[in-house]
Amino acid sequence: MPFELTKDFIEELRTAIENKDEKTALKILDSLHAADIAEIYDAVNIDEAKFLYLLLDKETAADTLAELDEDDRERFLKVLPGDVIARQFIEKMESDDAADIIGDLDEEKKEQVLSHIEDIDQAGHIIDLMSYDEDTAGGLMAKELIKVNENWTLTNCLREMRKQAEEISEVYYVYMVDDNDILRGTVSLKRMLLSDNRKKVKDIANFDVISVKTETPREEVAGIMEKYDLVALPVVDSIGRLLGRITIDDVVDVIKEEAEKDYQMASGISEDIESTDKVWVLTRARIPWLLIGLLGGILVANVIGIYEVDLGMYPEMAFFIPLIAAMGGNVGVQSSAIIVQGLANNTLGIESTVKKLGREFVVASINGVILSIIIFVYNLFASDTYALTLTVSIALFSVIIFASFFGTLIPLALNKLKIDPALATGPFITTLNDIMGLFIYLMIGRILFAVL
């Protein structure tokens, strides 16, 4: 059964903490997954959390720390001395998780933790990983993996694999390298078990191996693993030497973070924030697009001002201003969302920009015709002015075409400029289409009311 954090559970746990009853507290935590224990952190204070985590065995403590949200983990680690962090948490972590955690500490705490790691190789791996940009394959990879030399016999290979496997929680692939540590291929465990022990590793290896370099952007890493259904991906340096591997759990985190970032950007939030962040941080993240929205509103007001005389002569046109603005914004966001999704999934690369714009034009035309006919029929019965009926219908069709065109073109242009195309959705498209949609509507109204 999935764990559910209830009030009764927290009260029972707090009672054990207040009484310093370690046995009862451990019994309560014993059956919980590390992710469930991490969830408890939000319900207890820092001293209670410290008491609980120091009761856990090193492996569970390490897994739990890795499951904590970044902000929660930072607050928790601040109250622990460097030697406790090293012995209780870091020593049982895989190198990628350890590097992420230590990298978030201040310089003084970072040096304390590294100096108390007894395994020099592990400390070296962590320092190496911290040198890579966190948004690249190097920043995602872990050093722990199983590699074998292509010239080993299978007997020697199995013996070496047993030694290497002691430090790895999950074995996804066995990687084959040459004498210079250059990645040559992978080895199937099944083929190793079924083959003659006197054979060499290279005789049964698969030389068709997909890898990435340390500087490969993490979004590209996620795309490669998704495309080829990989659970792990080897990372090599510029000359092909095997340095580490990225596992599927790391990529899931990347996909989740990118989705959250794109959603926030589409909602008009300019940086990665949490609901628990300080008021100033939340304000700073929201205010840029609100200012753009304010500027857009001023421009809309100026557009209305240009046609003030027309609206004075034909005030009934004002009733449909919200409809025109809303439809333009909605169509623009729909078009841009589809393009942004396609760019994120790398499914648009085989089509030219002209084809994309052409398809969106056809879709917009069909939708525009349907919606324009509906509003035309409505106005035939609801409006006494034939000019207004034609104005709203023609303007609605024109605005839908315009909004669809810009909703498609802008994210493609931003992508070409190496700017996140998610920026094109939300407030950006809505504000632009409000201005242009209103201008188109009032311009068409001026022409048709003058003619009819």
RODO-2510 file (C-alpha; in nm, 4 decimals, decimal comma):
residues 452
     n   res          X          Y          Z
     1     m     0,0000     0,0000     0,0000
     2     p     0,1260     0,3527    -0,0781
     3     f     0,2370     0,5469     0,2282
     4     e     0,0001     0,8186     0,3524
     5     l     0,1276     1,0850     0,5894
     6     t    -0,1514     1,1310     0,8455
     7     k    -0,1918     1,3457     1,1546
     8     d    -0,2015     1,0362     1,3775
     9     f     0,1227     0,9085     1,2257
    10     i     0,3022     1,2390     1,2917
    11     e     0,1690     1,2578     1,6505
    12     e     0,2919     0,9047     1,7227
    13     l     0,6318     0,9865     1,5751
    14     r     0,6588     1,3138     1,7686
    15     t     0,5761     1,1350     2,0928
    16     a     0,8635     0,8944     2,0333
    17     i     1,0979     1,1853     1,9560
    18     e     0,9957     1,3825     2,2672
    19     n     1,0561     1,0749     2,4844
    20     k     1,3887     1,0065     2,3094
    21     d     1,2494     0,6616     2,2363
    22     e     1,4856     0,5530     1,9584
    23     k     1,3504     0,1977     1,9478
    24     t     0,9908     0,3096     1,8821
    25     a     1,0973     0,5739     1,6317
    26     l     1,3006     0,3200     1,4349
    27     k     1,0116     0,0734     1,4423
    28     i     0,7830     0,3400     1,2932
    29     l     1,0335     0,4202     1,0168
    30     d     1,1445     0,0627     0,9548
    31     s     0,8904    -0,0277     0,6859
    32     l     0,9071     0,3044     0,5011
    33     h     1,0757     0,3742     0,1702
    34     a     1,3386     0,6480     0,1613
    35     a     1,0984     0,8701    -0,0360
    36     d     0,8356     0,8263     0,2372
    37     i     1,0840     0,9200     0,5101
    38     a     1,1816     1,2299     0,3107
    39     e     0,8134     1,3273     0,3002
    40     i     0,8082     1,3354     0,6811
    41     y     1,0616     1,6186     0,6762
    42     d     0,7966     1,8782     0,5876
    43     a     0,5838     1,7780     0,8860
    44     v     0,8531     1,8010     1,1565
    45     n     1,0915     2,0720     1,2707
    46     i     1,4646     2,0695     1,2049
    47     d     1,5600     1,9212     1,5431
    48     e     1,3059     1,6400     1,5086
    49     a     1,4300     1,5669     1,1567
    50     k     1,7886     1,5575     1,2804
    51     f     1,6939     1,3083     1,5536
    52     l     1,5207     1,0788     1,3043
    53     y     1,7822     1,0824     1,0304
    54     l     2,0685     1,0077     1,2675
    55     l     1,8861     0,6889     1,3699
    56     l     1,8838     0,5507     1,0167
    57     d     2,1431     0,3119     0,8823
    58     k     2,3876     0,4713     0,6408
    59     e     2,2317     0,3322     0,3238
    60     t     1,8767     0,4414     0,4138
    61     a     2,0031     0,7788     0,5371
    62     a     2,1846     0,8357     0,2081
    63     d     1,8804     0,7389     0,0004
    64     t     1,6565     0,9598     0,2125
    65     l     1,8833     1,2610     0,1780
    66     a     1,8871     1,2173    -0,1997
    67     e     1,5038     1,2156    -0,2014
    68     l     1,4716     1,5482    -0,0184
    69     d     1,3827     1,8621    -0,2100
    70     e     1,6878     2,0791    -0,2722
    71     d     1,5752     2,3561    -0,0342
    72     d     1,4798     2,1112     0,2419
    73     r     1,8104     1,9298     0,2052
    74     e     2,0044     2,2546     0,2263
    75     r     1,8301     2,3546     0,5507
    76     f     1,8865     2,0109     0,6999
    77     l     2,2558     1,9920     0,6150
    78     k     2,3209     2,3328     0,7688
    79     v     2,2618     2,1918     1,1186
    80     l     2,4929     1,8915     1,0724
    81     p     2,8719     1,8968     1,1081
    82     g     3,0820     1,8027     0,8044
    83     d     3,2077     1,4730     0,9492
    84     v     2,8507     1,3531     1,0160
    85     i     2,7434     1,4400     0,6613
    86     a     3,0411     1,2506     0,5208
    87     r     3,0070     0,9366     0,7349
    88     q     2,6296     0,9170     0,7685
    89     f     2,5262     1,0140     0,4175
    90     i     2,7928     1,0646     0,1522
    91     e     2,9867     0,7400     0,1958
    92     k     2,6868     0,5296     0,0926
    93     m     2,5793     0,7476    -0,1980
    94     e     2,6559     0,7038    -0,5637
    95     s     2,8992     0,9649    -0,6892
    96     d     2,6454     1,1683    -0,8910
    97     d     2,4077     1,2147    -0,5956
    98     a     2,6991     1,2903    -0,3621
    99     a     2,8401     1,5511    -0,6033
   100     d     2,4993     1,7205    -0,6332
   101     i     2,4610     1,7420    -0,2557
   102     i     2,8143     1,8592    -0,1782
   103     g     2,8017     2,1066    -0,4661
   104     d     2,5111     2,2876    -0,2982
   105     l     2,7061     2,3461     0,0257
   106     d     2,9024     2,6616     0,1004
   107     e     3,2780     2,6441     0,0418
   108     e     3,3733     2,5927     0,4061
   109     k     3,1218     2,3121     0,4606
   110     k     3,2183     2,1582     0,1282
   111     e     3,5839     2,1299     0,2322
   112     q     3,4858     1,9841     0,5701
   113     v     3,2740     1,7112     0,4111
   114     l     3,5331     1,6181     0,1469
   115     s     3,8107     1,6006     0,4072
   116     h     3,6120     1,3471     0,6137
   117     i     3,5386     1,1046     0,3284
   118     e     3,7566     0,8034     0,4036
   119     d     3,7393     0,6528     0,0549
   120     i     3,9889     0,8612    -0,1421
   121     d     3,8668     0,7235    -0,4755
   122     q     3,5106     0,8265    -0,3945
   123     a     3,6257     1,1743    -0,2915
   124     g     3,8199     1,2020    -0,6175
   125     h     3,5147     1,0964    -0,8208
   126     i     3,3010     1,3571    -0,6451
   127     i     3,5548     1,6332    -0,7079
   128     d     3,5751     1,5327    -1,0754
   129     l     3,1971     1,5424    -1,1160
   130     m     3,1683     1,8805    -0,9449
   131     s     3,3894     2,0297    -1,2166
   132     y     3,1248     1,9683    -1,4859
   133     d     2,8361     2,2000    -1,5665
   134     e     2,5250     2,0614    -1,3968
   135     d     2,3256     2,1033    -1,7204
   136     t     2,5511     1,8661    -1,9170
   137     a     2,6000     1,4904    -1,9368
   138     g     2,9108     1,5289    -1,7201
   139     g     2,7017     1,6890    -1,4482
   140     l     2,4463     1,4068    -1,4645
   141     m     2,6737     1,1043    -1,4802
   142     a     2,7913     0,8765    -1,2006
   143     k     3,1334     0,7173    -1,1941
   144     e     3,0107     0,3790    -1,0696
   145     l     2,9887     0,1251    -1,3518
   146     i     3,1187    -0,2133    -1,4584
   147     k     3,3799    -0,2153    -1,7334
   148     v     3,5852    -0,4992    -1,8740
   149     n     3,8821    -0,5126    -2,1076
   150     e     3,8207    -0,6474    -2,4569
   151     n     4,1199    -0,8813    -2,4291
   152     w     4,0130    -1,0514    -2,1041
   153     t     3,8871    -1,4057    -2,1113
   154     l     3,5352    -1,4572    -1,9792
   155     t     3,6763    -1,6298    -1,6691
   156     n     3,8879    -1,3272    -1,5850
   157     c     3,6022    -1,0979    -1,6820
   158     l     3,3546    -1,2565    -1,4364
   159     r     3,6096    -1,2398    -1,1556
   160     e     3,6702    -0,8685    -1,2123
   161     m     3,2999    -0,7979    -1,2463
   162     r     3,2326    -0,9429    -0,9006
   163     k     3,4820    -0,6984    -0,7504
   164     q     3,3350    -0,3976    -0,9316
   165     a     2,9742    -0,4912    -0,8578
   166     e     3,0271    -0,4527    -0,4826
   167     e     3,0152    -0,0740    -0,5168
   168     i     2,7149    -0,0574    -0,7517
   169     s     2,3500    -0,0729    -0,6465
   170     e     2,2130    -0,1579    -0,9929
   171     v     2,3890    -0,3222    -1,2879
   172     y     2,2397    -0,2074    -1,6180
   173     y     2,5179    -0,2734    -1,8682
   174     v     2,8682    -0,4161    -1,8777
   175     y     3,0881    -0,1829    -2,0817
   176     m     3,3847    -0,3064    -2,2852
   177     v     3,6951    -0,0876    -2,3231
   178     d     4,0330    -0,1280    -2,4880
   179     d     4,3738    -0,0875    -2,3205
   180     n     4,3367     0,2918    -2,3372
   181     d     3,9954     0,2885    -2,1666
   182     i     3,8226     0,3853    -2,4910
   183     l     3,4659     0,2556    -2,5051
   184     r     3,4302    -0,0190    -2,7627
   185     g     3,0946    -0,1804    -2,6866
   186     t     2,8749    -0,3617    -2,4360
   187     v     2,8618    -0,7207    -2,3183
   188     s     2,5456    -0,9208    -2,2580
   189     l     2,5349    -1,1085    -1,9269
   190     k     2,3328    -1,3805    -2,0940
   191     r     2,5942    -1,4347    -2,3652
   192     m     2,8669    -1,4424    -2,1017
   193     l     2,6868    -1,7171    -1,9113
   194     l     2,6212    -1,9223    -2,2247
   195     s     2,9633    -1,8815    -2,3902
   196     d     3,2849    -2,0787    -2,3477
   197     n     3,4871    -1,9309    -2,0571
   198     r     3,8020    -1,9411    -2,2710
   199     k     3,6613    -1,6909    -2,5194
   200     k     3,7675    -1,3304    -2,5038
   201     v     3,5243    -1,0538    -2,4199
   202     k     3,5510    -0,8968    -2,7655
   203     d     3,4367    -1,2235    -2,9250
   204     i     3,0864    -1,1923    -2,7761
   205     a     3,0542    -0,8113    -2,7468
   206     n     2,8030    -0,5819    -2,9089
   207     f     2,9989    -0,3062    -3,0825
   208     d     2,6894    -0,0986    -3,1656
   209     v     2,6873     0,1242    -2,8564
   210     i     2,5291     0,4673    -2,8134
   211     s     2,7170     0,7178    -2,5984
   212     v     2,7319     1,0906    -2,5261
   213     k     3,0174     1,3270    -2,4467
   214     t     3,0560     1,5094    -2,1189
   215     e     2,9539     1,8427    -2,2713
   216     t     2,6294     1,7101    -2,4254
   217     p     2,3329     1,9193    -2,2957
   218     r     2,1130     1,7299    -2,0546
   219     e     1,8005     1,7878    -2,2657
   220     e     1,9754     1,6086    -2,5538
   221     v     2,0719     1,3253    -2,3182
   222     a     1,7074     1,2847    -2,2160
   223     g     1,6005     1,2841    -2,5814
   224     i     1,8531     1,0138    -2,6743
   225     m     1,7519     0,7870    -2,3855
   226     e     1,3840     0,8321    -2,4672
   227     k     1,4335     0,7693    -2,8388
   228     y     1,6339     0,4487    -2,7961
   229     d     1,4556     0,3226    -2,4795
   230     l     1,7788     0,3140    -2,2799
   231     v     1,7946     0,2587    -1,9039
   232     a     2,1576     0,3736    -1,8909
   233     l     2,3813     0,5752    -2,1221
   234     p     2,7639     0,5776    -2,1165
   235     v     2,9505     0,9082    -2,1081
   236     v     3,2856     0,9505    -2,2808
   237     d     3,5415     1,2284    -2,3164
   238     s     3,6464     1,3955    -2,6412
   239     i     3,8639     1,1000    -2,7460
   240     g     3,6132     0,8308    -2,6481
   241     r     3,7416     0,7229    -2,3058
   242     l     3,4704     0,5878    -2,0784
   243     l     3,4147     0,8217    -1,7830
   244     g     3,0768     0,7278    -1,6366
   245     r     2,7147     0,6488    -1,7044
   246     i     2,3769     0,8193    -1,6751
   247     t     2,0812     0,6152    -1,5493
   248     i     1,7114     0,6502    -1,6233
   249     d     1,6299     0,7916    -1,2776
   250     d     1,8593     1,0870    -1,3467
   251     v     1,6854     1,1514    -1,6780
   252     v     1,3398     1,1335    -1,5197
   253     d     1,4513     1,4118    -1,2847
   254     v     1,5702     1,6158    -1,5850
   255     i     1,2389     1,5691    -1,7684
   256     k     1,0467     1,6673    -1,4555
   257     e     1,2577     1,9787    -1,3995
   258     e     1,2288     2,0843    -1,7637
   259     a     0,8513     2,0348    -1,7584
   260     e     0,8231     2,2450    -1,4427
   261     k     1,0450     2,5159    -1,5904
   262     d     0,8492     2,5280    -1,9172
   263     y     0,5180     2,5381    -1,7295
   264     q     0,6399     2,8262    -1,5137
   265     m     0,7760     3,0114    -1,8149
   266     a     0,4496     2,9621    -2,0042
   267     s     0,2682     3,1003    -1,6994
   268     g     0,4813     3,4131    -1,6960
   269     i     0,7329     3,3141    -1,4281
   270     s     1,0873     3,3997    -1,5301
   271     e     1,2880     3,1713    -1,2983
   272     d     1,2645     2,8379    -1,1189
   273     i     1,0820     2,8909    -0,7899
   274     e     0,8973     2,6969    -0,5205
   275     s     0,5873     2,7994    -0,3270
   276     t     0,7989     2,8018    -0,0112
   277     d     1,0485     3,0588    -0,1458
   278     k     1,0785     3,4018     0,0122
   279     v     0,8357     3,6762    -0,0871
   280     w     1,1063     3,8746    -0,2669
   281     v     1,2121     3,5707    -0,4741
   282     l     0,8510     3,5014    -0,5746
   283     t     0,7968     3,8688    -0,6621
   284     r     1,1188     3,8903    -0,8634
   285     a     1,0205     3,5843    -1,0676
   286     r     0,6741     3,7144    -1,1531
   287     i     0,7189     4,0870    -1,2028
   288     p     0,8979     4,0874    -1,5449
   289     w     0,6050     3,9386    -1,7368
   290     l     0,3542     4,1409    -1,5366
   291     l     0,5416     4,4524    -1,6492
   292     i     0,5238     4,3287    -2,0078
   293     g     0,1517     4,2678    -1,9592
   294     l     0,1163     4,6205    -1,8239
   295     l     0,3002     4,7583    -2,1258
   296     g     0,0741     4,5531    -2,3500
   297     g    -0,2302     4,6957    -2,1753
   298     i    -0,1022     5,0464    -2,2336
   299     l    -0,0548     4,9698    -2,6025
   300     v    -0,4069     4,8242    -2,6217
   301     a    -0,5387     5,1439    -2,4652
   302     n    -0,3497     5,3459    -2,7277
   303     v    -0,4993     5,1335    -3,0063
   304     i    -0,8462     5,1992    -2,8670
   305     g    -0,7558     5,5671    -2,8476
   306     i    -0,6698     5,5715    -3,2182
   307     y    -1,0204     5,4441    -3,2962
   308     e    -1,1956     5,6429    -3,0255
   309     v    -1,4030     5,8367    -3,2792
   310     d    -1,5164     5,5144    -3,4499
   311     l    -1,6162     5,3579    -3,1171
   312     g    -1,8036     5,6753    -3,0330
   313     m    -1,9973     5,6514    -3,3587
   314     y    -2,0483     5,2739    -3,3375
   315     p    -2,0414     5,1883    -2,9644
   316     e    -2,1818     4,8404    -3,0284
   317     m    -1,8347     4,7394    -3,1521
   318     a    -1,7047     4,7629    -2,7952
   319     f    -1,9148     4,4625    -2,6904
   320     f    -1,6998     4,2272    -2,8982
   321     i    -1,3562     4,3579    -2,7979
   322     p    -1,3161     4,0938    -2,5188
   323     l    -1,4211     3,8151    -2,7578
   324     i    -1,1685     3,9146    -3,0252
   325     a    -0,8862     3,9492    -2,7707
   326     a    -0,9671     3,6190    -2,5983
   327     m    -0,9914     3,4183    -2,9213
   328     g    -0,6658     3,5595    -3,0549
   329     g    -0,4834     3,4771    -2,7308
   330     n    -0,6279     3,1259    -2,7131
   331     v    -0,5423     3,0384    -3,0730
   332     g    -0,1896     3,1773    -3,0367
   333     v    -0,1225     2,9796    -2,7198
   334     q    -0,2584     2,6603    -2,8793
   335     s    -0,0371     2,6944    -3,1864
   336     s     0,2742     2,7827    -2,9881
   337     a     0,2122     2,5004    -2,7387
   338     i     0,2018     2,2417    -3,0186
   339     i     0,5217     2,3750    -3,1753
   340     v     0,7030     2,3976    -2,8399
   341     q     0,6010     2,0397    -2,7621
   342     g     0,7270     1,9235    -3,1004
   343     l     1,0578     2,1042    -3,0523
   344     a     1,0990     1,9519    -2,7064
   345     n     1,0330     1,6027    -2,8454
   346     n     1,2535     1,6576    -3,1532
   347     t     0,9643     1,5596    -3,3797
   348     l     0,9711     1,8689    -3,6007
   349     g     1,3221     1,8402    -3,7366
   350     i     1,2223     1,6569    -4,0544
   351     e     0,9804     1,9261    -4,1648
   352     s     1,0626     2,2657    -4,3106
   353     t     0,9377     2,5849    -4,1507
   354     v     0,7219     2,6466    -4,4587
   355     k     0,5444     2,3103    -4,4121
   356     k     0,4808     2,3787    -4,0455
   357     l     0,3388     2,7207    -4,1196
   358     g     0,1340     2,5773    -4,4048
   359     r    -0,0261     2,3093    -4,1890
   360     e    -0,1052     2,5590    -3,9131
   361     f    -0,2588     2,7911    -4,1751
   362     v    -0,4915     2,5142    -4,2938
   363     v    -0,5938     2,4257    -3,9378
   364     a    -0,6452     2,7920    -3,8508
   365     s    -0,8510     2,8456    -4,1654
   366     i    -1,0846     2,5567    -4,0821
   367     n    -1,1251     2,6704    -3,7222
   368     g    -1,1659     3,0310    -3,8340
   369     v    -1,4401     2,9460    -4,0815
   370     i    -1,6333     2,7412    -3,8251
   371     l    -1,6113     3,0035    -3,5504
   372     s    -1,6806     3,2924    -3,7871
   373     i    -1,9965     3,1214    -3,9189
   374     i    -2,1168     3,0635    -3,5628
   375     i    -2,0665     3,4279    -3,4607
   376     f    -2,2174     3,5420    -3,7933
   377     v    -2,5364     3,3431    -3,7323
   378     y    -2,5521     3,4695    -3,3744
   379     n    -2,5205     3,8330    -3,4799
   380     l    -2,7822     3,7946    -3,7538
   381     f    -3,0371     3,7402    -3,4801
   382     a    -2,8820     3,9379    -3,1937
   383     s    -2,7606     4,2491    -3,3791
   384     d    -2,9539     4,5116    -3,5687
   385     t    -2,6442     4,6215    -3,7614
   386     y    -2,5368     4,4186    -4,0630
   387     a    -2,2031     4,6014    -4,0660
   388     l    -2,1297     4,4790    -3,7114
   389     t    -2,2236     4,1237    -3,8092
   390     l    -1,9771     4,1240    -4,0978
   391     t    -1,7099     4,3108    -3,9011
   392     v    -1,7031     4,0629    -3,6128
   393     s    -1,7043     3,7569    -3,8403
   394     i    -1,4323     3,8819    -4,0757
   395     a    -1,2211     4,0161    -3,7899
   396     l    -1,2509     3,6903    -3,5964
   397     f    -1,1362     3,4894    -3,8980
   398     s    -0,8450     3,7295    -3,9613
   399     v    -0,7368     3,7317    -3,5976
   400     i    -0,7386     3,3510    -3,5809
   401     i    -0,5176     3,3295    -3,8904
   402     f    -0,2806     3,5958    -3,7563
   403     a    -0,2619     3,4417    -3,4072
   404     s    -0,1974     3,0948    -3,5458
   405     f     0,0775     3,2273    -3,7742
   406     f     0,2562     3,4097    -3,4934
   407     g     0,1986     3,1267    -3,2478
   408     t     0,3852     2,8988    -3,4882
   409     l     0,6523     3,1368    -3,6128
   410     i     0,7699     3,2874    -3,2828
   411     p     0,8732     2,9628    -3,1045
   412     l     1,0487     2,8462    -3,4230
   413     a     1,2371     3,1757    -3,4407
   414     l     1,3319     3,1614    -3,0718
   415     n     1,4556     2,8052    -3,1175
   416     k     1,6754     2,9175    -3,4073
   417     l     1,8192     3,1892    -3,1828
   418     k     1,8971     2,9271    -2,9126
   419     i     1,6343     3,0777    -2,6796
   420     d     1,3962     2,8473    -2,4922
   421     p     1,0842     2,8358    -2,7175
   422     a     0,8631     2,7910    -2,4087
   423     l     0,9128     3,1655    -2,3693
   424     a     0,6766     3,2084    -2,6654
   425     t     0,3766     3,0599    -2,4870
   426     g     0,1636     3,2270    -2,2242
   427     p     0,1928     3,6028    -2,1622
   428     f     0,4151     3,6765    -2,4641
   429     i     0,1750     3,5412    -2,7263
   430     t    -0,1335     3,6580    -2,5387
   431     t    -0,0114     4,0160    -2,5074
   432     l     0,0996     4,0365    -2,8706
   433     n    -0,2255     3,8922    -3,0018
   434     d    -0,4338     4,1213    -2,7811
   435     i    -0,2673     4,4234    -2,9393
   436     m    -0,2719     4,3038    -3,2986
   437     g    -0,6143     4,1391    -3,2718
   438     l    -0,7738     4,4564    -3,1433
   439     f    -0,6015     4,6615    -3,4125
   440     i    -0,7292     4,4257    -3,6866
   441     y    -1,0822     4,4290    -3,5455
   442     l    -1,1094     4,8063    -3,5196
   443     m    -0,9473     4,8622    -3,8581
   444     i    -1,1906     4,6228    -4,0296
   445     g    -1,4774     4,7868    -3,8404
   446     r    -1,3778     5,1332    -3,9627
   447     i    -1,3697     5,0126    -4,3246
   448     l    -1,6942     4,8129    -4,3195
   449     f    -1,9000     5,0666    -4,1257
   450     a    -1,7875     5,3354    -4,3707
   451     v    -1,8818     5,1205    -4,6722
   452     l    -2,2074     4,9744    -4,5383
***
